[in-house]
Amino acid sequence: MAVETCASCGGPLPARASRRGRSSVYCSAACRQKAYRERQDGGGDLEELIDSVGRQARSLVPRPASALYAGVTELSASVARLRRIARLAQETAGVRESGNHSVTQARVTECAEPRGDETPSEETPFDETPFDETGFAALTESYRREIRAHCYRMTGSYDDAEDLVQETFLHAWRARDGYQGRASARTWLYRIATNACLDFQRRTARRPQRYEPLPGMDHGAGEPPARITWLQPYPDDELPDSAAESRETVELVLLAALQHLPARQRAALVLRDLLGLTAAESARALGTSVASVNSALQRARPALREQLPASRTDWTATPPTDVQRAALRRYMAAAERLDFDAMAGMLAEDVTLTMPPNPFWFTGRDALLRFLRPSLDPASPVFLGHWRHLPARANGQLAAGGYVRRPGTNVYRAQVLDVLRFDGEGRITEITSFEPHLFPAFGLPLRL
């Protein structure tokens, strides 16, 4: 008998009518994606994952195209997870063969057994069985999402977070013999990841600057915003499943404000206020005392508030409303039609635009429109081309992946990812435009 309820939410499935091919087990794309994430995030047995890949491959049907696409998407996600496990297992095997070398020049992470005051955890410990490379890789893969989000909060960069996750897992593999499992694997990995981020901050010594005026360019009358050249967007689909909390702790304005804090103050605030760890847990993660953590927090909290808008409602990434989703559709349609007047009508009077890592910035609608007009006018010598957009979600906000077909060509190529902030009436108050190399992380193709 065919399944008549959604395997994710339990709601009714849409009527099949005369459609051919395999029956859907989800009522919507959202439920399908939720189920995929749950399968990806579950701790997961390696043999079960391999069996799942086989089942998904065998269930593929060539028609209709929608069923084939859904099946291949599910299979690709599982294969990608299996590839990550295999890659980490291969790398940890290489570490074992080449010796236990330090990841960083100045080691800060003490990976020995936690102190005796650390209480056992109900989470997965490392002392249940001696892990080989694949067993270790399968376990750590189950924590990848939350460790990557933690590294992103610490660095503000998706690329750096990816590298630091890999460094964390390799460091944990090197130190596994000194860990006896009295604390959870999660707590231990957070400790290593935090110290890897601190090492990274010490090596790079990044400091936010202010945008400066460019010769011959009208930036508007507003104050130059902070310029954080390494700031990158983060896909909502890759956040841990504690949905609301995760969105709030990766908002772009919050991420930008965090970058102004000294590294150890930032770490203390992220661990205590964003992750909700206790003072004792945070102290263990930082290898310091509870008094030191509290002291860092006392300095970090007011310093962070100075970098944020006065009212939380001015910047919080609340779930998008129907009005805002409709505004995003109008924004994409206006760009596709090269409808300059429609786009102008969507901008708030005090709209701002920044383009990390590029030096371009604008404050106020008039200055932004003067910049945009020539690139949207086919008669202009600097006409960029014809646009198409695909919707996306980044840092808890609505976003649009923009593709340009240059004059004389017939392919739309990835150009920019616009992360948008709207007011309650659907006017755009802030645009942060990022370069397109992260499109694949958002499930967006590099060309149409």
C-alpha positions, -999 to 999 in steps of 0.1 A, spaced: 0 0 0 14 34 -9 25 58 19 -1 85 23 15 107 50 48 126 50 77 107 64 90 139 80 61 159 94 33 133 92 11 155 71 -9 144 40 10 139 8 0 158 -24 -22 139 -48 -3 120 -75 -29 125 -103 -15 110 -135 22 114 -125 45 85 -132 76 73 -114 82 65 -78 59 79 -51 70 108 -30 74 102 8 76 139 17 49 166 13 73 194 4 109 202 -5 113 216 31 104 183 46 127 165 22 156 187 31 149 184 68 150 146 64 183 148 45 198 169 72 186 146 100 202 116 82 234 136 76 236 148 112 229 116 129 259 100 145 256 73 119 271 39 115 295 37 86 282 4 73 246 18 76 257 48 55 273 26 28 241 5 27 220 37 24 241 49 -5 234 16 -23 197 17 -16 195 53 -28 214 44 -60 191 14 -67 160 35 -62 168 60 -89 143 63 -117 149 81 -150 115 96 -153 99 120 -144 128 145 -143 116 158 -109 119 123 -93 153 118 -109 165 151 -96 152 145 -60 168 110 -60 201 122 -72 201 151 -47 196 127 -19 223 103 -32 248 132 -37 243 143 -1 250 108 12 280 103 -11 294 137 0 292 126 36 308 93 29 336 110 9 343 133 39 346 103 62 369 85 38 391 116 32 395 122 70 402 85 75 429 86 48 444 118 63 445 104 98 462 72 85 488 95 69 493 112 102 499 79 119 524 69 93 543 102 93 544 107 131 528 130 155 537 165 143 521 197 156 496 214 134 506 249 145 540 265 152 530 274 188 509 247 204 482 260 227 459 230 229 466 207 258 449 174 247 458 154 277 431 139 300 407 165 314 411 174 351 395 154 377 367 179 384 352 173 349 321 152 353 313 124 329 289 132 301 260 112 286 273 122 251 295 98 231 328 92 248 360 80 231 367 52 255 341 27 244 364 11 218 398 17 203 391 37 171 407 29 138 409 56 111 374 50 97 357 46 131 372 79 143 363 96 110 327 84 112 323 97 148 338 131 142 317 135 111 286 136 133 300 167 150 311 185 118 282 209 114 283 223 149 322 225 150 322 242 117 296 267 128 317 274 160 348 280 139 328 303 117 316 324 147 352 327 158 366 337 124 338 352 103 350 332 73 334 301 58 366 290 41 387 294 72 360 275 92 363 246 68 400 245 72 399 247 110 374 219 112 398 197 93 427 209 116 405 201 146 398 166 136 434 158 127 446 173 160 421 152 178 433 121 160 469 128 170 459 132 206 434 103 209 458 81 229 459 107 257 421 109 260 404 84 282 368 95 277 358 110 310 344 140 291 322 138 260 337 137 225 317 169 218 333 188 247 367 176 238 363 186 201 350 221 211 381 225 233 405 216 204 385 237 179 385 268 201 423 266 206 428 260 169 409 292 162 430 311 188 461 298 171 447 310 138 439 344 151 474 348 165 489 338 131 468 362 110 464 391 134 433 404 116 418 437 125 387 453 111 392 487 94 369 514 81 360 518 44 378 547 28 365 570 0 376 560 -35 386 587 -59 358 599 -82 331 578 -64 301 591 -46 296 569 -16 268 589 0 267 611 31 267 584 57 296 573 79 318 547 63 309 512 77 334 488 91 354 469 65 360 433 73 377 419 42 375 382 53 338 382 61 319 355 42 283 342 42 272 310 58 245 287 43 214 282 65 212 246 53 245 238 69 237 252 103 232 227 132 196 217 138 190 240 168 175 262 141 165 295 158 195 296 181 218 289 152 204 316 130 207 342 157 243 333 164 255 337 128 238 369 119 261 390 97 259 421 119 267 400 149 296 382 131 310 415 120 308 429 156 325 398 170 355 405 148 363 437 167 369 417 200 403 404 210 405 367 203 403 353 238 374 377 247 356 366 215 362 329 225 348 335 260 317 353 247 310 327 220 313 298 244 293 314 272 267 336 255 263 319 221 268 283 228 255 284 264 284 266 281 289 271 318 317 291 331 335 259 342 331 243 308 343 275 290 373 277 313 382 241 305 378 248 267 402 278 270 426 261 294 421 289 320 403 296 352 366 305 358 377 339 371 396 346 338 366 336 318 343 359 338 368 387 335 370 383 297 332 384 295 330 416 316 351 433 290 337 416 259 300 422 265 301 460 266 326 461 237 303 440 216 273 462 224 293 492 211 295 476 177 258 466 174 228 488 166 211 503 196 179 483 192 179 445 187 149 449 164 171 469 140 192 439 131 179 406 144 175 378 118 140 368 126 124 343 103 114 360 70 78 371 66 56 366 36 60 403 28 98 400 28 97 368 7 75 386 -18 99 415 -18 128 391 -26 108 378 -56 102 414 -68 139 422 -64 149 392 -86 122 399 -112 131 436 -114 168 427 -120 159 402 -147 138 429 -165 165 455 -160 137 476 -144 157 503 -127 126 522 -114 112 490 -98 145 484 -80 147 520 -69 113 517 -53 124 488 -32 153 505 -15 149 522 19 161 558 21 191 549 44 200 516 26 237 506 28 257 484 4 291 467 11 310 442 -10 335 422 11 364 419 3 361 447 -23 365 484 -14 331 495 -28 305 508 -3 275 531 -4 252 547 22 219 561 11 195 553 -18 206 581 -41 243 572 -40 235 535 -45 213 543 -75 239 564 -91 262 535 -89 237 509 -102 221 529 -131 249 526 -157 253 488 -152 216 482 -158 213 504 -189 218 484 -221 228 517 -239 256 524 -214 292 516 -223 296 499 -189 264 478 -192 271 446 -173 247 423 -190 214 405 -184 206 390 -150 189 360 -135 187 351 -98 181 321 -77 168 324 -41 190 313 -12 193 316 26 224 329 44 231 338 80 194 336 88 185 361 61 170 360 26 196 360 -2 198 359 -39 224 343 -61 229 366 -91 240 354 -126 250 376 -155 249 369 -192 275 392 -207 267 410 -240 275 386 -269 273 355 -248 246 329 -241 256 316 -206 246 331 -173 277 329 -150 277 333 -112 284 369 -104 274 378 -68 255 365 -37 234 393 -23 224 388 14 195 412 21 180 428 51 144 441 49 123 463 71 88 452 81 73 467 49 96 448 26 120 477 18 157 467 15 177 483 42 210 466 38 228 446 10 260 427 16 273 414 -17 298 385 -17 319 370 -45 305 339 -61 330 312 -53 308 299 -24 278 292 -46 283 254 -44 281 256 -6 246 272 -10 235 245 -35 238 270 -63 253 262 -97 282 283 -110 264 288 -143 229 285 -158 
